[in-house]
Amino acid sequence: MNLDRAVMAFAGILVLASALLAGFVSPKWLWLTVFVGANLIQASFTGFCPAAMVLRKLGVAGGSAFKG
């Protein structure tokens, strides 16, 4: 799995977890979904993604979207 796919998988896991938590615990968990979505939008324009930086340090192979 390369970095690009790992970032998408991580974002998907956070969104699904947020939806489950919002349904079973508190609707305030939807703010996590808002944060993930906003981060994906800014990363698409800037190429800066904190999750990509962390995953790269954990040894995930590089991809083509997040360089540096």
N, CA, C and O atoms as a GROMACS GRO file, in nm:
protein
  272
    1MET      N    1   0.085  -0.118   0.000
    1MET     CA    2   0.000   0.000   0.000
    1MET      C    3   0.090   0.124   0.000
    1MET      O    4   0.182   0.135   0.080
    2ASN      N    5   0.060   0.215  -0.092
    2ASN     CA    6   0.141   0.337  -0.096
    2ASN      C    7   0.076   0.447  -0.011
    2ASN      O    8  -0.032   0.428   0.044
    3LEU      N    9   0.144   0.558   0.000
    3LEU     CA   10   0.102   0.667   0.088
    3LEU      C   11  -0.035   0.723   0.051
    3LEU      O   12  -0.116   0.752   0.138
    4ASP      N   13  -0.060   0.738  -0.078
    4ASP     CA   14  -0.187   0.795  -0.123
    4ASP      C   15  -0.305   0.707  -0.078
    4ASP      O   16  -0.405   0.758  -0.027
    5ARG      N   17  -0.291   0.578  -0.098
    5ARG     CA   18  -0.399   0.486  -0.059
    5ARG      C   19  -0.412   0.479   0.092
    5ARG      O   20  -0.523   0.465   0.144
    6ALA      N   21  -0.302   0.488   0.163
    6ALA     CA   22  -0.306   0.484   0.309
    6ALA      C   23  -0.379   0.606   0.364
    6ALA      O   24  -0.456   0.595   0.460
    7VAL      N   25  -0.356   0.723   0.306
    7VAL     CA   26  -0.425   0.845   0.349
    7VAL      C   27  -0.575   0.832   0.322
    7VAL      O   28  -0.656   0.868   0.408
    8MET      N   29  -0.612   0.781   0.204
    8MET     CA   30  -0.755   0.764   0.174
    8MET      C   31  -0.819   0.662   0.268
    8MET      O   32  -0.932   0.683   0.313
    9ALA      N   33  -0.749   0.554   0.298
    9ALA     CA   34  -0.803   0.454   0.391
    9ALA      C   35  -0.820   0.513   0.530
    9ALA      O   36  -0.921   0.489   0.596
   10PHE      N   37  -0.721   0.589   0.575
   10PHE     CA   38  -0.728   0.652   0.708
   10PHE      C   39  -0.846   0.749   0.715
   10PHE      O   40  -0.920   0.749   0.814
   11ALA      N   41  -0.863   0.831   0.612
   11ALA     CA   42  -0.974   0.926   0.609
   11ALA      C   43  -1.107   0.851   0.609
   11ALA      O   44  -1.201   0.892   0.678
   12GLY      N   45  -1.116   0.745   0.534
   12GLY     CA   46  -1.239   0.666   0.530
   12GLY      C   47  -1.272   0.604   0.664
   12GLY      O   48  -1.388   0.603   0.706
   13ILE      N   49  -1.170   0.552   0.732
   13ILE     CA   50  -1.191   0.494   0.865
   13ILE      C   51  -1.240   0.600   0.963
   13ILE      O   52  -1.330   0.574   1.042
   14LEU      N   53  -1.181   0.720   0.958
   14LEU     CA   54  -1.224   0.827   1.048
   14LEU      C   55  -1.368   0.870   1.020
   14LEU      O   56  -1.444   0.896   1.113
   15VAL      N   57  -1.406   0.878   0.894
   15VAL     CA   58  -1.542   0.918   0.859
   15VAL      C   59  -1.642   0.812   0.906
   15VAL      O   60  -1.746   0.846   0.962
   16LEU      N   61  -1.612   0.685   0.882
   16LEU     CA   62  -1.702   0.579   0.927
   16LEU      C   63  -1.711   0.573   1.079
   16LEU      O   64  -1.820   0.556   1.134
   17ALA      N   65  -1.598   0.589   1.146
   17ALA     CA   66  -1.599   0.590   1.293
   17ALA      C   67  -1.681   0.707   1.345
   17ALA      O   68  -1.756   0.694   1.442
   18SER      N   69  -1.666   0.823   1.281
   18SER     CA   70  -1.741   0.941   1.321
   18SER      C   71  -1.890   0.920   1.303
   18SER      O   72  -1.969   0.960   1.388
   19ALA      N   73  -1.930   0.857   1.193
   19ALA     CA   74  -2.072   0.831   1.169
   19ALA      C   75  -2.128   0.735   1.274
   19ALA      O   76  -2.239   0.756   1.324
   20LEU      N   77  -2.053   0.632   1.307
   20LEU     CA   78  -2.098   0.537   1.409
   20LEU      C   79  -2.107   0.604   1.546
   20LEU      O   80  -2.205   0.584   1.618
   21LEU      N   81  -2.006   0.681   1.580
   21LEU     CA   82  -2.008   0.750   1.709
   21LEU      C   83  -2.122   0.852   1.716
   21LEU      O   84  -2.184   0.868   1.820
   22ALA      N   85  -2.149   0.920   1.605
   22ALA     CA   86  -2.260   1.016   1.602
   22ALA      C   87  -2.393   0.946   1.619
   22ALA      O   88  -2.484   0.999   1.683
   23GLY      N   89  -2.404   0.828   1.564
   23GLY     CA   90  -2.530   0.755   1.574
   23GLY      C   91  -2.553   0.693   1.711
   23GLY      O   92  -2.666   0.687   1.758
   24PHE      N   93  -2.446   0.647   1.774
   24PHE     CA   94  -2.461   0.573   1.899
   24PHE      C   95  -2.423   0.652   2.025
   24PHE      O   96  -2.466   0.617   2.135
   25VAL      N   97  -2.343   0.756   2.011
   25VAL     CA   98  -2.294   0.828   2.129
   25VAL      C   99  -2.349   0.971   2.133
   25VAL      O  100  -2.427   1.006   2.222
   26SER      N  101  -2.308   1.053   2.036
   26SER     CA  102  -2.350   1.193   2.035
   26SER      C  103  -2.336   1.250   1.894
   26SER      O  104  -2.237   1.222   1.827
   27PRO      N  105  -2.433   1.330   1.849
   27PRO     CA  106  -2.422   1.393   1.717
   27PRO      C  107  -2.302   1.487   1.704
   27PRO      O  108  -2.262   1.522   1.593
   28LYS      N  109  -2.245   1.527   1.815
   28LYS     CA  110  -2.128   1.616   1.809
   28LYS      C  111  -2.008   1.550   1.741
   28LYS      O  112  -1.916   1.619   1.697
   29TRP      N  113  -2.009   1.417   1.733
   29TRP     CA  114  -1.900   1.347   1.664
   29TRP      C  115  -1.897   1.378   1.514
   29TRP      O  116  -1.797   1.351   1.448
   30LEU      N  117  -2.004   1.436   1.461
   30LEU     CA  118  -2.003   1.473   1.319
   30LEU      C  119  -1.902   1.583   1.290
   30LEU      O  120  -1.862   1.602   1.175
   31TRP      N  121  -1.859   1.655   1.393
   31TRP     CA  122  -1.754   1.755   1.375
   31TRP      C  123  -1.624   1.690   1.330
   31TRP      O  124  -1.545   1.753   1.259
   32LEU      N  125  -1.600   1.566   1.369
   32LEU     CA  126  -1.482   1.494   1.319
   32LEU      C  127  -1.492   1.474   1.168
   32LEU      O  128  -1.392   1.488   1.098
   33THR      N  129  -1.610   1.442   1.119
   33THR     CA  130  -1.631   1.427   0.975
   33THR      C  131  -1.606   1.559   0.903
   33THR      O  132  -1.544   1.562   0.796
   34VAL      N  133  -1.652   1.669   0.962
   34VAL     CA  134  -1.629   1.802   0.904
   34VAL      C  135  -1.480   1.830   0.898
   34VAL      O  136  -1.430   1.879   0.796
   35PHE      N  137  -1.408   1.799   1.004
   35PHE     CA  138  -1.264   1.823   1.007
   35PHE      C  139  -1.192   1.740   0.901
   35PHE      O  140  -1.106   1.791   0.830
   36VAL      N  141  -1.227   1.614   0.889
   36VAL     CA  142  -1.163   1.526   0.789
   36VAL      C  143  -1.191   1.578   0.649
   36VAL      O  144  -1.100   1.585   0.566
   37GLY      N  145  -1.315   1.615   0.622
   37GLY     CA  146  -1.350   1.667   0.490
   37GLY      C  147  -1.276   1.796   0.456
   37GLY      O  148  -1.227   1.812   0.345
   38ALA      N  149  -1.269   1.886   0.552
   38ALA     CA  150  -1.198   2.012   0.530
   38ALA      C  151  -1.050   1.987   0.507
   38ALA      O  152  -0.988   2.053   0.424
   39ASN      N  153  -0.992   1.892   0.581
   39ASN     CA  154  -0.851   1.860   0.563
   39ASN      C  155  -0.825   1.798   0.426
   39ASN      O  156  -0.723   1.827   0.363
   40LEU      N  157  -0.916   1.714   0.379
   40LEU     CA  158  -0.901   1.656   0.245
   40LEU      C  159  -0.906   1.764   0.137
   40LEU      O  160  -0.830   1.759   0.040
   41ILE      N  161  -0.996   1.860   0.154
   41ILE     CA  162  -1.007   1.969   0.056
   41ILE      C  163  -0.880   2.052   0.054
   41ILE      O  164  -0.825   2.080  -0.052
   42GLN      N  165  -0.831   2.093   0.172
   42GLN     CA  166  -0.710   2.175   0.173
   42GLN      C  167  -0.589   2.096   0.124
   42GLN      O  168  -0.502   2.153   0.059
   43ALA      N  169  -0.583   1.967   0.152
   43ALA     CA  170  -0.471   1.886   0.105
   43ALA      C  171  -0.472   1.873  -0.047
   43ALA      O  172  -0.367   1.864  -0.110
   44SER      N  173  -0.591   1.872  -0.107
   44SER     CA  174  -0.598   1.862  -0.253
   44SER      C  175  -0.544   1.987  -0.321
   44SER      O  176  -0.493   1.979  -0.432
   45PHE      N  177  -0.554   2.102  -0.254
   45PHE     CA  178  -0.503   2.226  -0.312
   45PHE      C  179  -0.358   2.252  -0.277
   45PHE      O  180  -0.282   2.302  -0.360
   46THR      N  181  -0.318   2.218  -0.154
   46THR     CA  182  -0.184   2.254  -0.108
   46THR      C  183  -0.083   2.140  -0.112
   46THR      O  184   0.037   2.164  -0.121
   47GLY      N  185  -0.132   2.016  -0.106
   47GLY     CA  186  -0.041   1.902  -0.100
   47GLY      C  187   0.010   1.876   0.040
   47GLY      O  188   0.087   1.782   0.062
   48PHE      N  189  -0.032   1.958   0.138
   48PHE     CA  190   0.010   1.942   0.277
   48PHE      C  191  -0.093   1.858   0.351
   48PHE      O  192  -0.211   1.895   0.356
   49CYS      N  193  -0.050   1.746   0.408
   49CYS     CA  194  -0.142   1.659   0.479
   49CYS      C  195  -0.071   1.603   0.602
   49CYS      O  196   0.024   1.526   0.589
   50PRO      N  197  -0.115   1.641   0.721
   50PRO     CA  198  -0.052   1.590   0.843
   50PRO      C  199  -0.056   1.437   0.852
   50PRO      O  200   0.040   1.376   0.899
   51ALA      N  201  -0.164   1.375   0.808
   51ALA     CA  202  -0.172   1.229   0.812
   51ALA      C  203  -0.066   1.167   0.722
   51ALA      O  204  -0.006   1.066   0.758
   52ALA      N  205  -0.040   1.227   0.607
   52ALA     CA  206   0.063   1.176   0.516
   52ALA      C  207   0.201   1.186   0.582
   52ALA      O  208   0.285   1.097   0.566
   53MET      N  209   0.225   1.294   0.654
   53MET     CA  210   0.354   1.310   0.721
   53MET      C  211   0.373   1.202   0.827
   53MET      O  212   0.482   1.145   0.839
   54VAL      N  213   0.269   1.173   0.904
   54VAL     CA  214   0.278   1.071   1.009
   54VAL      C  215   0.296   0.933   0.946
   54VAL      O  216   0.380   0.855   0.991
   55LEU      N  217   0.216   0.904   0.844
   55LEU     CA  218   0.225   0.772   0.780
   55LEU      C  219   0.362   0.751   0.714
   55LEU      O  220   0.416   0.641   0.716
   56ARG      N  221   0.417   0.858   0.657
   56ARG     CA  222   0.551   0.848   0.596
   56ARG      C  223   0.655   0.814   0.702
   56ARG      O  224   0.744   0.732   0.679
   57LYS      N  225   0.644   0.877   0.820
   57LYS     CA  226   0.738   0.848   0.929
   57LYS      C  227   0.722   0.707   0.982
   57LYS      O  228   0.816   0.649   1.037
   58LEU      N  229   0.601   0.650   0.965
   58LEU     CA  230   0.576   0.511   1.007
   58LEU      C  231   0.624   0.410   0.905
   58LEU      O  232   0.614   0.289   0.927
   59GLY      N  233   0.677   0.459   0.792
   59GLY     CA  234   0.738   0.370   0.694
   59GLY      C  235   0.652   0.332   0.576
   59GLY      O  236   0.686   0.239   0.503
   60VAL      N  237   0.540   0.401   0.554
   60VAL     CA  238   0.455   0.372   0.439
   60VAL      C  239   0.526   0.423   0.314
   60VAL      O  240   0.577   0.535   0.312
   61ALA      N  241   0.528   0.341   0.210
   61ALA     CA  242   0.596   0.377   0.085
   61ALA      C  243   0.530   0.500   0.022
   61ALA      O  244   0.409   0.518   0.030
   62GLY      N  245   0.611   0.583  -0.040
   62GLY     CA  246   0.563   0.706  -0.101
   62GLY      C  247   0.465   0.684  -0.214
   62GLY      O  248   0.461   0.578  -0.276
   63GLY      N  249   0.386   0.785  -0.239
   63GLY     CA  250   0.290   0.784  -0.349
   63GLY      C  251   0.318   0.900  -0.441
   63GLY      O  252   0.428   0.955  -0.441
   64SER      N  253   0.218   0.940  -0.520
   64SER     CA  254   0.241   1.049  -0.612
   64SER      C  255   0.175   1.179  -0.569
   64SER      O  256   0.212   1.286  -0.618
   65ALA      N  257   0.076   1.174  -0.479
   65ALA     CA  258   0.005   1.295  -0.439
   65ALA      C  259   0.078   1.375  -0.333
   65ALA      O  260   0.079   1.498  -0.337
   66PHE      N  261   0.138   1.306  -0.237
   66PHE     CA  262   0.201   1.375  -0.124
   66PHE      C  263   0.351   1.355  -0.130
   66PHE      O  264   0.401   1.248  -0.094
   67LYS      N  265   0.422   1.457  -0.175
   67LYS     CA  266   0.567   1.448  -0.186
   67LYS      C  267   0.630   1.543  -0.086
   67LYS      O  268   0.568   1.636  -0.036
   68GLY      N  269   0.756   1.515  -0.058
   68GLY     CA  270   0.826   1.612   0.028
   68GLY      C  271   0.890   1.555   0.146
   68GLY      O  272   0.951   1.627   0.225
   0.00000   0.00000   0.00000
